[in-house]
Amino acid sequence: MSDIEVISPLPGVFYRQPSPEAPPFVETGDKVTPDTVIGLIEVMKQFSEIFAETRGTITAITIQNGDAVEPGQVLAIIKTDNE
């Protein structure tokens, strides 16, 4: 097992949930697959899904809902199931 950092690919505003009344995409302790959406980044009213891109367990979410992010910033940490 190893820790994988999910990195922001672009600048914008990070959202942990699809809408204000919806639950977060993932929480600490959730199992994820490469296709699991962990959040959205909004840039000029355009939303990009951020995927886990690996199989494992979310051990930390390092960004709060509505926080500004920069490219290369860590969004979450996943402990992988493989290895």
Buried (B, 14 or more C-beta within 10 A) or exposed (E): EEEBEBBBBEEBBBBBBBEEEEEBBBEEEBEBEEEBEBBBBEEEEEEEEBBBBBBBBBEBBBBEEEEEBEEEBBBBBBBBEEE
